[in-house]
Amino acid sequence: MGSLIFFTVSASAPMTVLAGGVVTTYAVTGSIGVPLSFPILGVALALFTVGYAAMTRYVENAGAFYAYIALGLSRAWGVAGSAVAIVAYNTIQIGLYGLFGWAFSGFAAAHWQADLPWWACALGVWAIVGLLGLFNVDLSAKVLGFFLIAEIIAVLLFDIGGFGHPAGGSVSTESLAPGSLFTSGVGGVFAFGIAAFVGFESAAVYSGEVKDPRRTVARATYVAVAITSVLYAVSAWALASASGKDGLAAGPADPFGMIGQWFGTGLSTAANVLFLTSVFAALLSFHMVVSRYTFAAGQEGVLPRFTAATWRRTGSPVAGSLLQSLAGVVTFAIFAMLGRDPLLELFTWLSYVAAVGVLVLMIGTSVSVLGYFARRDSVESVWQRIIAPGLAAIALIAITATVVVNADSILGAEKGSVLTYVLPGIVAAAVVIGLLWGYTIKLTRPSVYAGIGEGGARQAAALAGIEDLLAQDERIPA
């Protein structure tokens, strides 16, 4: 369980959330109730985890939301889930290029007196991520472990400094009041909050490697959600305490400048470097996720077969990696040519699309848990099969509605502007296109349709050129 907690918390990137997500949430939404949003979201995610973890012992490719949806609702809806997942993880990865470019440009100006445009910094890290993706290079667990521990220490150090140096001389609890959260900016706060938790679901990927998947995965995910919920809430409160209401309203806060004032420039520089490495690790991680979603969809015949191409030398999903890199460079190049802000627009807008996409995926998964267990006998309790996933679906639908209705609060747009329809509309379009494509596959390629969500057994055999063995293998449903 300890190992799973480590991997899950690492995926959530605490320093990126503090210096990127929390800072941007305050700056964009104007809400000071950010700290309260994290425990609320934590409860909803804990309810979601009950059913999600219960299905891990039955679903082979446990890390893919679309597999749950395919087996719990229908394969056509699974294809829709696959489309949403590719959109969601692509947008959060590409949005991080804006965050990294903005952060590295500021770091270079402060420490090297170099005037680097943000897009040049983004282009540099894009090349590194793309190259590592081709060679199938993941940061090792030991390296990630070192940086994670250092990140958490730096975040806790900031929290101590924030509460030890409050604006106005005393720690305010105004940001913890419900009235501070449930204002016009609440949709934006929840959107950024969900984006901060993306990666918490990764424990299910390891369900085949633990002694007791039914208990270990669930417990590890609960603990990870609890740790991140508390850490994010405390850190957001510390930032509000140190900045004060007027300071938050003045623009994006500078956590590293604050650390420098409290503990010296050495620790400030170290924390800033940890922030950059945290964003880089997240970029690489999401690049790998997107390339593998693309590979899986291609392997199962949902996407053209060439998207399942791998490099013989490394075994990496080369087509998925190249497609993700192409999408990334084209998107942030367009933002750069149009002179858009890398933090408040590129990072913010694409994080919003990702948040809506992940919420839709979790709603679909919760409903799928209900459908999956309704059709079979199992040892899971009523709480696991019905009550918890039902409550999770209701809570997540409410959060999604709030995020969509209040889109203007996170996008910096006027109420009812085109942007507030276009960005959530991207996710809606992915659902519709995916669903239509799923039914097209059902009508035109029924054998491919039958294998969607099964984890690739049928597809792996087909790719090896032994399709005829499928009819002889009684373990594979006709």
VEXPA-506064 format. One line per 5 residues: number of its first residue (from 0); their letters; for each residue x, z, y of C-alpha. Coordinates in steps of 0.2 Angstrom, whole numbers, plus 5000, padded with zeros to 4 digits. Each point is the difference from the previous one (the first is absolute). Layout:
NUM) A) X:Z:Y ~ ... .
end
This chain:
0) MGSLI) 5000:5000:5000 ~ 5014:5004:5012 ~ 5007:4983:4998 ~ 4984:4992:5003 ~ 4997:5010:5016 .
5) FFTVS) 5018:4995:5006 ~ 4996:4981:4998 ~ 4983:5001:5008 ~ 5006:5010:5015 ~ 5014:4988:5002 .
10) ASAPM) 4988:4985:5001 ~ 4991:5008:5014 ~ 5016:5001:5011 ~ 4998:5016:5010 ~ 5012:4995:5015 .
15) TVLAG) 4991:4983:5002 ~ 4983:5009:5001 ~ 5006:5012:5013 ~ 5011:4989:5011 ~ 4990:4985:4997 .
20) GVVTT) 4982:5003:4995 ~ 4996:5017:5009 ~ 5009:4994:5016 ~ 4990:4984:5000 ~ 4984:5008:4996 .
25) YAVTG) 5001:5012:5015 ~ 5005:4985:5011 ~ 4987:4988:4995 ~ 4985:5010:4997 ~ 5002:5013:5014 .
30) SIGVP) 4993:5013:4988 ~ 5008:5017:4998 ~ 4991:5005:4984 ~ 5012:4990:4989 ~ 5006:5016:4990 .
35) LSFPI) 4982:5004:4994 ~ 4999:4982:4993 ~ 5013:5003:4986 ~ 4991:5014:4990 ~ 4984:4991:5002 .
40) LGVAL) 5007:4984:4992 ~ 5010:5011:4988 ~ 4983:5007:4993 ~ 4993:4982:4998 ~ 5016:4994:4991 .
45) ALFTV) 5000:5015:4989 ~ 4982:4995:4994 ~ 5005:4982:4998 ~ 5015:5006:4989 ~ 4988:5008:4988 .
50) GYAAM) 4992:4984:4993 ~ 5016:4990:5003 ~ 5011:5011:4990 ~ 4986:5001:4986 ~ 5001:4981:4998 .
55) TRYVE) 5019:4999:4999 ~ 5000:5004:4981 ~ 4989:4985:4997 ~ 5007:4987:5011 ~ 5016:4992:4996 .
60) NAGAF) 5006:4994:5017 ~ 4995:5016:5008 ~ 5009:4997:5017 ~ 4989:4985:5004 ~ 4983:5004:5009 .
65) YAYIA) 4993:4983:4995 ~ 5002:5005:4981 ~ 4989:5015:5003 ~ 4987:4989:5009 ~ 5001:4986:4987 .
70) LGLSR) 4997:5012:4986 ~ 4987:5011:5009 ~ 4989:4988:5009 ~ 5004:4982:4995 ~ 5015:4988:4999 .
75) AWGVA) 4994:4990:5015 ~ 5000:5016:5010 ~ 5017:5003:4993 ~ 5006:4984:5008 ~ 4992:5005:5016 .
80) GSAVA) 5010:5017:4999 ~ 5016:4990:4996 ~ 4997:4990:5016 ~ 4997:5015:5011 ~ 5016:5009:4992 .
85) IVAYN) 5011:4985:5004 ~ 4993:5000:5018 ~ 5001:5019:5002 ~ 5018:5002:4994 ~ 5006:4984:5009 .
90) TIQIG) 4994:5006:5017 ~ 5007:5018:4998 ~ 5017:4992:4995 ~ 5000:4987:5014 ~ 4994:5013:5013 .
95) LYGLF) 5015:5011:4995 ~ 5011:4986:5007 ~ 4993:5003:5017 ~ 5003:5019:4998 ~ 5018:4997:4994 .
100) GWAFS) 5004:4987:5013 ~ 4994:5012:5014 ~ 5009:5015:4993 ~ 5017:4991:4997 ~ 4999:4992:5017 .
105) GFAAA) 4998:5017:5008 ~ 5014:5008:4989 ~ 5012:4986:5005 ~ 4997:5002:5018 ~ 5002:5019:5000 .
110) HWQAD) 5015:5001:4989 ~ 5009:4983:5002 ~ 4994:4994:5017 ~ 4995:4984:4992 ~ 4985:4991:5006 .
115) LPWWA) 4992:4993:4983 ~ 4983:4992:5000 ~ 4989:5008:4988 ~ 4997:4984:4990 ~ 5018:4997:4997 .
120) CALGV) 5001:5018:4992 ~ 4985:4996:4990 ~ 5007:4983:4995 ~ 5016:5009:4994 ~ 4991:5013:4989 .
125) WAIVG) 4988:4986:4994 ~ 5016:4990:4993 ~ 5006:5016:4991 ~ 4983:5004:4993 ~ 4997:4982:4994 .
130) LLGLF) 5018:4999:4992 ~ 4997:5017:4991 ~ 4983:4995:4994 ~ 5007:4984:4992 ~ 5014:5010:4991 .
135) NVDLS) 4987:5013:4994 ~ 5010:5014:5009 ~ 4990:5016:5002 ~ 5007:5015:5008 ~ 5005:5012:4986 .
140) AKVLG) 4991:5016:4998 ~ 5015:5010:5004 ~ 5002:4991:5017 ~ 4982:5002:5004 ~ 5000:5018:4995 .
145) FFLIA) 5015:5004:5012 ~ 4991:4991:5014 ~ 4983:5008:4996 ~ 5007:5018:5001 ~ 5010:4996:5016 .
150) EIIAV) 4984:4992:5007 ~ 4989:5016:4996 ~ 5014:5011:5007 ~ 5000:4990:5016 ~ 4981:5000:5002 .
155) LLFDI) 5000:5019:4997 ~ 5013:5002:5013 ~ 4990:4990:5012 ~ 4985:5011:4996 ~ 5010:5016:5003 .
160) GGFGH) 5006:4993:5016 ~ 4982:4994:5006 ~ 4992:5017:4997 ~ 5016:5009:5007 ~ 4999:4990:5016 .
165) PAGGS) 4981:4997:5004 ~ 4995:4992:5016 ~ 4993:5013:5012 ~ 5009:5014:4991 ~ 4987:5003:4986 .
170) VSTES) 4994:4991:4984 ~ 4983:4992:5003 ~ 4987:4998:4986 ~ 4990:4988:5010 ~ 5006:4985:4988 .
175) LAPGS) 4993:5010:4985 ~ 4982:5001:5007 ~ 4987:4988:4993 ~ 4995:4995:5017 ~ 5017:4993:5003 .
180) LFTSG) 4999:4988:4985 ~ 4983:4994:5000 ~ 5000:4990:5016 ~ 5001:4982:5004 ~ 5017:4998:4992 .
185) VGGVF) 4996:5008:4983 ~ 5000:4983:4992 ~ 5017:4996:5005 ~ 5006:5017:4995 ~ 4993:4998:4982 .
190) AFGIA) 5007:4982:4999 ~ 5018:5006:5004 ~ 4997:5015:4988 ~ 4995:4989:4985 ~ 5015:4989:5004 .
195) AFVGF) 5011:5016:5000 ~ 4994:5004:4982 ~ 5003:4983:4992 ~ 5011:5002:4985 ~ 4992:5017:4994 .
200) ESAAV) 4992:4990:4986 ~ 5016:4995:4993 ~ 5001:5015:4987 ~ 4988:4990:4989 ~ 5013:4987:4997 .
205) YSGEV) 5010:5012:4990 ~ 4985:5005:4989 ~ 5008:4992:4985 ~ 5016:5011:5002 ~ 4993:5017:5001 .
210) KDPRR) 4996:5012:4985 ~ 4982:5003:5006 ~ 4993:4986:5011 ~ 4983:5008:5002 ~ 5007:5015:5008 .
215) TVARA) 5017:4996:5007 ~ 4996:4985:5010 ~ 4985:5009:5008 ~ 5009:5016:5004 ~ 5015:4991:5007 .
220) TYVAV) 4989:4990:5011 ~ 4990:5015:5006 ~ 5016:5009:5004 ~ 5007:4985:5009 ~ 4984:4998:5010 .
225) AITSV) 5001:5018:5005 ~ 5018:5000:5005 ~ 4998:4985:5011 ~ 4984:5005:5007 ~ 5007:5017:5006 .
230) LYAVS) 5017:4993:5005 ~ 4991:4986:5011 ~ 4988:5012:5007 ~ 5013:5013:5005 ~ 5012:4986:5007 .
235) AWALA) 4986:4992:5010 ~ 4995:5017:5007 ~ 5018:5004:5004 ~ 5002:4984:5010 ~ 4984:5004:5010 .
240) SASGK) 5006:5017:5003 ~ 5017:4994:5006 ~ 4993:4986:5011 ~ 4984:5007:5007 ~ 4984:4991:5004 .
245) DGLAA) 5008:4992:5015 ~ 5016:4995:4991 ~ 4990:4991:4986 ~ 4990:4991:5013 ~ 5015:4993:5009 .
250) GPADP) 5006:4989:4985 ~ 5008:5000:4983 ~ 5010:5016:4997 ~ 5018:5001:4996 ~ 5003:5012:4985 .
255) FGMIG) 5018:4996:5000 ~ 5003:5004:5018 ~ 4991:5016:4997 ~ 5011:5005:4985 ~ 5015:4996:5012 .
260) QWFGT) 4994:5012:5013 ~ 4997:5014:4988 ~ 5014:4998:4987 ~ 5013:4988:5008 ~ 5003:4981:4999 .
265) GLSTA) 5009:5001:4983 ~ 4984:5005:4991 ~ 4990:4988:5011 ~ 5010:4985:4995 ~ 5000:5005:4982 .
270) ANVLF) 4981:5002:5000 ~ 4999:4983:5009 ~ 5010:4992:4986 ~ 4989:5008:4987 ~ 4985:4992:5008 .
275) LTSVF) 5008:4983:4999 ~ 5005:5002:4982 ~ 4982:5007:4997 ~ 4992:4984:5007 ~ 5013:4989:4991 .
280) AALLS) 4995:5008:4983 ~ 4982:4998:5004 ~ 5003:4982:5004 ~ 5009:4997:4984 ~ 4987:5009:4990 .
285) FHMVV) 4985:4991:5006 ~ 5010:4983:4998 ~ 5002:5005:4982 ~ 4981:5005:4999 ~ 4994:4983:5007 .
290) SRYTF) 5011:4989:4990 ~ 4995:5009:4984 ~ 4981:4999:5005 ~ 5003:4981:5003 ~ 5009:4999:4983 .
295) AAGQE) 4987:5009:4991 ~ 4986:4989:5007 ~ 5010:4984:4996 ~ 5004:5006:4982 ~ 4981:5003:4997 .
300) GVLPR) 4996:4983:5007 ~ 4991:5007:5015 ~ 5013:4991:5011 ~ 5009:4984:4996 ~ 5013:5002:4986 .
305) FTAAT) 5015:4997:5011 ~ 4996:5017:5009 ~ 5005:5008:4984 ~ 5017:4992:5000 ~ 5015:5012:4997 .
310) WRRTG) 5019:4998:5002 ~ 5008:4998:4984 ~ 5016:5009:5006 ~ 4991:5016:5006 ~ 4982:4999:4993 .
315) SPVAG) 4993:5003:5017 ~ 4984:4992:5006 ~ 5009:4987:5011 ~ 4984:4990:5005 ~ 4991:5016:5005 .
320) SLLQS) 5015:5006:5010 ~ 5003:4984:5009 ~ 4981:4998:5005 ~ 5000:5018:5006 ~ 5016:4997:5011 .
325) LAGVV) 4993:4984:5006 ~ 4984:5009:5006 ~ 5010:5013:5008 ~ 5011:4989:5010 ~ 4986:4989:5006 .
330) TFAIF) 4989:5014:5005 ~ 5013:5010:5011 ~ 5007:4984:5007 ~ 4983:4995:5007 ~ 4998:5017:5007 .
335) AMLGR) 5018:4999:5008 ~ 4996:4982:5007 ~ 4984:5006:5008 ~ 5009:5015:5008 ~ 4989:5013:4991 .
340) DPLLE) 5005:5018:4998 ~ 5009:5004:4984 ~ 4994:5018:4999 ~ 4983:5001:5008 ~ 4994:4983:4994 .
345) LFTWL) 5009:4993:4985 ~ 5002:5017:4991 ~ 4984:5007:5006 ~ 4989:4985:4997 ~ 5007:4996:4983 .
350) SYVAA) 5000:5018:4995 ~ 4981:5000:5004 ~ 4997:4985:4989 ~ 5010:5009:4986 ~ 4990:5016:5002 .
355) VGVLV) 4983:4991:4999 ~ 5006:4991:4985 ~ 5006:5016:4991 ~ 4984:5009:5004 ~ 4990:4985:4992 .
360) LMIGT) 5011:5000:4985 ~ 4998:5019:4997 ~ 4981:4998:5003 ~ 5000:4986:4987 ~ 5010:5011:4988 .
365) SVSVL) 4989:5015:5002 ~ 4985:4990:4996 ~ 5009:4992:4985 ~ 5004:5017:4993 ~ 4981:5003:4999 .
370) GYFAR) 4997:4983:4992 ~ 5014:5001:4988 ~ 4995:5017:4992 ~ 4982:4996:5001 ~ 5002:4987:4986 .
375) RDSVE) 5010:5010:4988 ~ 5002:5017:4992 ~ 5015:5011:5006 ~ 5007:5017:5000 ~ 5000:5001:5019 .
380) SVWQR) 4988:5013:5008 ~ 4985:4995:5011 ~ 5011:5006:5015 ~ 5013:4987:4996 ~ 4988:4986:4995 .
385) IIAPG) 4986:5002:5013 ~ 5000:5013:5013 ~ 5018:4999:5007 ~ 5000:4981:5001 ~ 4983:4999:5007 .
390) LAAIA) 5004:5013:5014 ~ 5016:4990:5003 ~ 4991:4984:5002 ~ 4988:5008:5012 ~ 5014:5008:5010 .
395) LIAIT) 5011:4984:5000 ~ 4985:4989:5006 ~ 4997:5012:5014 ~ 5018:4999:5005 ~ 5000:4981:4999 .
400) ATVVV) 4985:4999:5010 ~ 5007:5011:5014 ~ 5017:4990:5000 ~ 4991:4983:5001 ~ 4986:5006:5013 .
405) NADSI) 5014:5008:5011 ~ 5012:4986:4998 ~ 5003:4998:5019 ~ 5008:5018:5000 ~ 5015:4994:4990 .
410) LGAEK) 5001:4982:5006 ~ 5001:5004:5018 ~ 4986:4988:5003 ~ 4983:5001:5009 ~ 4985:5005:4990 .
415) GSVLT) 4993:4984:4991 ~ 5015:4989:5004 ~ 5005:4986:4988 ~ 5014:5010:4993 ~ 4989:5014:4993 .
420) YVLPG) 4991:4987:4990 ~ 5015:4989:4995 ~ 5011:5013:4992 ~ 4988:5009:4989 ~ 4993:4983:4997 .
425) IVAAA) 5016:4995:4991 ~ 4996:5013:4987 ~ 4982:4994:4998 ~ 5006:4982:4998 ~ 5012:5006:4987 .
430) VVIGL) 4986:5008:4990 ~ 4988:4984:5002 ~ 5014:4988:4996 ~ 5006:5010:4985 ~ 4983:5002:4993 .
435) LWGYT) 4996:4982:5001 ~ 5016:4995:4992 ~ 4997:5013:4986 ~ 4983:4992:4996 ~ 5009:4982:5001 .
440) IKLTR) 5012:5006:4987 ~ 4986:5007:4989 ~ 4991:4983:5001 ~ 5015:4989:4998 ~ 5013:5010:4990 .
445) PSVYA) 4991:5013:4990 ~ 5015:5004:4989 ~ 5010:5004:5016 ~ 4985:5010:5006 ~ 4999:5011:4984 .
450) GIGEG) 5018:5005:5003 ~ 4999:5007:5018 ~ 5004:5018:5001 ~ 5006:5002:4982 ~ 5018:5003:5005 .
455) GARQA) 5007:4983:4995 ~ 5001:5000:4981 ~ 4990:4984:4999 ~ 5009:4992:5015 ~ 5017:5005:4993 .
460) AALAG) 4997:4991:4984 ~ 4993:4985:5009 ~ 5016:4999:5011 ~ 5011:5001:4984 ~ 4991:4985:4993 .
465) IEDLL) 4991:5009:4986 ~ 4982:4998:5005 ~ 4995:4996:4983 ~ 5005:5018:4994 ~ 4987:5007:5011 .
470) AQDER) 4986:4994:4989 ~ 5009:5008:4985 ~ 5003:5017:5008 ~ 4986:5012:4997 ~ 5006:5012:5013 .
475) IPA) 4997:4988:5015 ~ 4981:4998:5003 ~ 4993:4982:4999 .
end
